[in-house]
């Protein structure tokens, strides 16, 4: 029989793992129920679909859980509406179209009650369940949890029962929620309906982004293409500094120009998308990220009556609280551009103590990320352990600190470029309570996913259209602009013989190879930005390869790095020269002493003979 719950209390609790509430005893000595619930909202570690686990079973062999990938559906606890079995654990993974969110609602809910939900419970995660940091809530009792909208296109649900007391269980429905909702994660993504296809006519969507109190939200547009008109009153995106359209109107955008980054002055932001009855476009894709908490910010900072725009609000707040202006934006960032650069807070001045900053680089599927280290000057190693135990910079091959560690550095080092194996990279700077330094500066570039194959007579090159969605086909060419790519299905394709498109035969390592240059032109306006990839084929073996050989930024970065190395080399040579001079002086002194000793010895011998 289900455990009875007092009528004057809330018969369910959502427990936050981080609250560390001590477990209570079972039975009549249990603590009183918590009146209400605490909800945890956290950053989704990864949105890439990972190899999925098998359905998890308890010792009784009950099969349950699975992957739910339809646009809508329902699921329930084992045996529902009958009693669920003892000692069972089930995991459901809801996966909808990337760029969409999943809306989860409960039709029935009845689990064994405990005030910390330590016995039978249901856990809901914003993304994958491998990290408790993604936990949205933990539930038990008789009242249904509130509806949840995921901040990404993945949501995980775990049902657990122990060896004592069972009940009827739960029944839930989900659906792909492509237009609007309340988003409560530390980060997430929103897109126009049907993105990257053209959005529908007569659509209106409203997203309320809600972060934890005393924090702010940054909105970064990765792509933007909508109907354009002077007043932006046909199709548009509007952003408000709060949860309603009655709050301050921050911006109004349309056309093809990507909006600038937007920062709220409070922990809530409203994004409104509207289209009229004709003429559409690809729409938009935007990431949101909640920044560092403004815990010391006085009430005056949240008053918008005398502060026009978020930049003035941030500046006023930073002055009133003695926080470094720009710290919020510099320490927690998500980068989606094909190339970029960033540095530690306040660089090249000393970084603050006692901070932990995350920079996430997220590029389209298939890309890899190459990072160039322009400067690194952190607190040095621990002299006892020779480890980077104090201030350090770590780089992870993925979106979380659980991903493979590519490197961890401190002190002053000249680092070679590193390249990720996937389209997401995380840099984490950790500083302790004392001793600071200049920090670091890095730049990165996305390595386009180019697939090259060859025969004895021709090249075949393919690039996914989604990787270069912003480019026309004539911006991608082999050898000369006269050999542009064609759009075939979902790929840009170039199929050409070796005697065309600027190909040439070369000898490399005593082997004949055919070589050409693939150009991808990202230039915009007056700023030239052409990336060059060398494609190579060994006809006898029909083996092809491709390598990024230059682009505007990396070339300059390499030059800068070489200059830094040269500078360090000159410093080292100067030190060696000083050491050499010192060594020469020491040798002269040593020889002089030896000669003097020899003379004294001769005098002593002569004296003995005369005696």
Secondary structure, DSSP 8 states (H G I E B T S, - for coil): ------TTS-SB----GGG------SSTT-----SS-----------S----------TT-----EEE-SSEEEEESTTTTS---SSEEEEEEEE--TT-EEEEEEEEEE----TT--SSEEEEESS-TT-GGGEEEEE-BSS----EE-SSSEEEEEEEE-SS----EEEEEEEEE-S-EEE-SSEEEEE-TTTTS---SS-EEEEEEE--TT--EEEEEEEEE----TT--SSEEEEESSSSTTS-EEEEE-SSS----EE-SSSEEEEEEE--SS----EEEEEEEE----TT--HHHH--SS--SHHHHHHHHHHHHT--TTHHHHHEEEE-SSEEEEESTTTTS---SS-EEEEEEE--TT-EEEEEEEEEE-----TTT-S--SSEEEEESSSSTTS-EEEEE-SB-----EE-SSSEEEEEEE--SS----EEEEEEEEE--EEEEE-SSEEEEEEEGGGGTTS-GGGEEESSTTSB-EEETTEEEEEEETTSTT-EEEEETTEEEEEEEEEEE--BTTB--EEEEEEEEETTTTEEEEEEEE-HHHHHHHHHHHHHHHHHHHHHHHHHHHHHHHHHHHHHHHHHHHHHHHHHHHHHHHHHHH-
